Amino acid sequence: MQTSAGMTFEGLPFEGYGDGIGSAATVLRANATSSGLTAPVPTCPGWSVADLVRHQGIVHRWAAGLLSGEEPDARVHEAAAESVTNLLDWFDEGATDLLDVLSKTREDWDGWFFLRSDRSPRDGWARRQCHETTIHAVDAMAARLGRTPMADEVWFSPRLAADGIDELVMSFAPRRSSGLRSDEPVTIELTAADTGDRWSVEVGAERATAVRGAADSAVDVRWTGPARDLYLLVWNRLGQRDGSGASRIQIEHLTDAGATARGLWQKAMKVVWS
């Protein structure tokens, strides 16, 4: 993890991730109830709400098992999800169990975590589950609304949003498996105007690199806006009011290469369960 000189980042505390998981699980459940389990999910093409609820319930159980010292097998949870009589109650039980396990996991737990992070493995998993659940609760909102939600319709705070941007930019974008590549190098500067946080991503032919703060190279494009809008933008969940884009995000193309950045990001930055 890299931070430019003088640039600090204040992420959520461990307890904040638990609160975020609980809030997002409540929103997901409420919107799934309202839309119905057969409704399509516009932000997850090919999925119904039932598919979304099953997926999130499986992920919660898998993570809880890992933190408990088990060797979690997603196939066991997948089979259980197909056979339950009340899918939403099953989802609630999984979210509750995950929160219970997290609350009992020691800060110095030394288990496996798959992302490069400046947090402990326990806190890394709490963070990952917080944003996993938050984004899929946004998907549940999309199913109820029949469209992608706008940032002023979501429930979470700018600070949680900034933390989620940081996770995606600093931990997912530089992974070799992310697919974020460009034969013509392009540098993206992202600024959450309301929290004062900034990140820079340099995308090259071999891999992407990221820093908190200003980039070492010249910037090709700047994406600036409130943290919640920017969170939805980088997670490819930002709704549009009029077909022209979200007015609260300012995109400043400084070079021709910068004009390609949004398309590169949309194509490559997809966190998938494997």
N, C-alpha and C positions, 0 to 999 in steps of 0.2 A: 504494500500500500504506500502511496506517495502523496505528500502534501507539499505544496509550494511554500517557500519561506514566508513566515508570517501568517499563513492561512491555517486556521483551526476549524474543526468540525465538531459540533455538539449533536451527537446522535441521541436516540432515546435510551433511557436506562432500562435495565432488565425488566423492571416492573411495568414500564411503559409498553413493552412488547406483549406482556400478558394482557394488559388492558386492551391493546390493539387487537389481539386475537379474539378476545371475548366480544368486543364491540362488532368486529367484522362478522363473526359467526352469527350474532344476533341479526345483523342486517341481511346476511345471506339467507337465513332461515325465513325471515319475514317476507322477503321478496320472492323466495321460492314458493311460499304459501300463497301469496297474492297472485303470482303468475300462473301457478299450476305446474306440475312436474312434466307435462308434455309440451310446454311452450318451448319454442326455439330460443337459442341464446345468440343474439346478433354478433357478439364479440368473440364467440367461439364457434365458427361455422361448422355445421354438422352435429352439434351437440344440442340435446334437450336439457331442460333444467334438471331432470333426473340424472343425466350423465354428469352434469356439473356437481350436483350434491354428492353423488357416489365418489367422484374423483376427490373432492375435498375431504370427505370422510375417510377415504383410504389413506390419503396423505397424512392426515392427523394421526391415525392409528399407527401408521408406519413410523412416523417421527417419535411418537410416544414409546413405541417398542424399542427403538434404537436408544433413546435416552434411559430406558429402564434396564439396559444391558442385554436385551434379547437380540437375536439375529432376525430382524423383521423380514417377513415374506409377504410382499404385496399381493401375491396370488391368493393367500388365505383371506385377506380382507376383501379382495375383489369377489371371491365366491360368496362371502358373507353378505356383501352389499347387494348381490343379485337375489338373495333368498329372503331378505328381511321383509316383514309385512308393513312396517311403517318406516319409510326411508328417512323422513325428517327427524323422527325420534332417534333413529340410529345415528344420524349426523350429530345431533345434540350430544349424545353419549360420547362420541369420539372427541368432540371439541372439549367437553368437560374433563375427560380423561387426560387429554394432552395438557390442559392447564394445571391439572393436579400433579402430573408427572413433572412438569417444568418447575412448579413451586417446591418440589421435594429434591430437585437435582442440585447438587453442590456447585458452587461457583467454580471450583477447581476440577470439575469433571473433565477427564482427559480422553473422552471418546473421540470418534472420527467425525470430522466435518469437512465437506467437500470443497468449500470456497476458501480462497485466500482472504484473510480478514485480520483486522487489528483487534478483534474481540475474541473472548474465550470460546471454545467449542459450544458450551452451554448457551452463551449469549448469541452466538452465531445461529444456532438452531431456533432460538426464540425469535430472533430477527427474521429469519427465513420464513417461519410459519406465520409471523405477523403479516408480512407483505404478500405471501401466498394467499392467505385467507382474505386480506383486504382486496386484492385484485379480483379474486373470484366472487367476492361480495359485489363488486362493481359489475361483474358479469351478470349476477343475479338481478341487479337493478336494471341492466340492459334488457333482460328478458321481460321484466315487468313493464318497462317503458316502451319496448319495441324499438329501441334505438340506444346508441351509446350515451351514457349520462354526461352532462356538463359538469365542470368542476364545482359550480355553485350548488349542485344538487347532492354532492357527496357529504358524508358525515365526519370524515377524519380531519385532523388538524394539519396546518402547514408544517409543523415540526415533524409529524409522522411522515408526511409527504417528502420532506427533504431527506429524511432517513432512508426512505425507499429509493429515492433517486441515487443516493450515495451507494446503496447496496448494488443497484444495477450497473451504475457507471464504474465503480471501483472494483467490484468483485466479479460481475458477469461479463461485462464488455471485453476485458483483457483475456478471457479464457480462450484457448486455442479452439475449443469446440463451439464458440459463439458464432463463428462465421462472419464476424464484422471485419471485412477486408475491402481494400480498394487499390486497384493498380495505380491510380493517381492519388497520392497522399492527400488527405483532407483532415483538417483540425476543426473540431466542433467545440465551442465554448457555451456552457449551459449556466444560466444564472437564475436562481430563485430570488426574485426581487424582494419579497416580503420577509424572508429569513436571512438574507444577506449571504447565502452560500453560493459557491461557484465551483464548477468542475470543468476540466478540459480533457477531451478525448482525441488522440491522434490516431487516425486510421490509416494503416499502410497495407502493403501487399502481403506481408507475412502475418501480422497480428495488429491488434489495437493496444495502445497504452493509455493510461488515465492518471490524472493527478487532480488533487483538490486545489483549486485556485487557478492561476493563469498558466497557460501553456508555455513551453520553451520555444515553440515555433510560432510563426505567424498564424493568426486565426483566419479560417476560410468562411465560417458561418457562426453567427451567434443566435442562440435560442434563449429568450428572456421572458419571464413571466412569473406570476404567483406560483408558489411551490406546488399547490394542488393541481393547477393546470399543467405544470411541467412534469409532475409525477405521472399524470394520465397520458401525456404526450410520449414520454420515454417508454412507458409500458404499453404503448399503442392502444390506448383506451380512451382517447380524448374525443368527445362528441363535437359535432359541428352544428351551429344554429342555422346557417344559411347556405351551406355548401362551399363557403369560401375559407373555412377554417375558424379556429377559435380566436376572437379578437383580442383576448388578453395575453396571448402568446405573440411576441414580436420575433420574427425570423428575419435576420439581417444577413443577406448573402454578400460577402465581401469579395469572392472570387467565383469563377465558373465552377470550380471544384465544389465550392460550398453549396451550390444549387443541387448537387447530387446527394447530399448528406442525408436528407430526410428519407429518401427512397432506400438508401443503403441501410439505414437504421430500421425502418419498417420491415424490411426483408430479413435482416439477420437477427435482430434482438427479440427472440422468442424463447422464453424459458419453458421447457417442456419436461414432463414426467417421463423418465425412462427406466 
